[in-house]
Amino acid sequence: MTIVAPKTLMTDETHVASTHVGSMLAQLTNKSAGEGELESLLERFLVSIIALAGADAGAVRVLTDDGQQLRLVAQLGLPEQVVSAERLVGRDCGMCGVAVQAETLVWMEDLAPCAHHSNQAYFGVQCQRVLVISLLSGGEVLGIYNLFFGKNVLLDSQTETMLRLIGQLLGQALHNARVERDRMRSTVNKERQ
């Protein structure tokens, strides 16, 4: 008698979301998007990644040019008070700060620092857990993305691996956008001279 380990099956919704994520990643990595266009793509991308992970909300944050703060560049599903409070946070803020130091995927369950920062009851009430994932390009962390969960969920290792890979691909897209922005600045400066 042969014992076969059960496979993790993808639901139809998860399969559709992962297919859409692949399509969005192709757009992000193959296109030199301007900053506004990149932010629009990231917001559309969050729809699929939230569905893939079964999250209730998501956000993408990038390091500012001086590397001292995380700037919110895209979000979906967060209350307006949270969005206002989280537009710009310090580079060392909580687990987001930990994820900026090195490539990581980390769960936050103690949301008191986030609740204190935003001065409202979203964290610990509507949001029970936060997943923080580094956006990495060539060994350099360019930012992070967060997934917010209203219940105490666990993701399987396959989904966590996919989310980590997405972080790397998003990091590469952000790097490409930065290179393109710098190239355009250089061109404009040359034309002015």
Sequence and secondary structure as in RCSB ss.txt:
>XXXX:A:sequence
MTIVAPKTLMTDETHVASTHVGSMLAQLTNKSAGEGELESLLERFLVSIIALAGADAGAVRVLTDDGQQLRLVAQ
LGLPEQVVSAERLVGRDCGMCGVAVQAETLVWMEDLAPCAHHSNQAYFGVQCQRVLVISLLSGGEVLGIYNLFFG
KNVLLDSQTETMLRLIGQLLGQALHNARVERDRMRSTVNKERQ
>XXXX:A:secstr
           HHHHHHHHHHHHHHHHHHHS   HHHHHHHHHHHHHHHHHHHT SEEEEEEE TTSSEEEEEEE
ES  HHHHHHHSEEETTSHHHHHHHHSS EEEE   HHHHHHHTSTTBTTTB EEEEEEEEETTEEEEEEEEEES
S     HHHHHHHHHHHHHHHHHHHHHHHHHHHHHHHHHHHH 
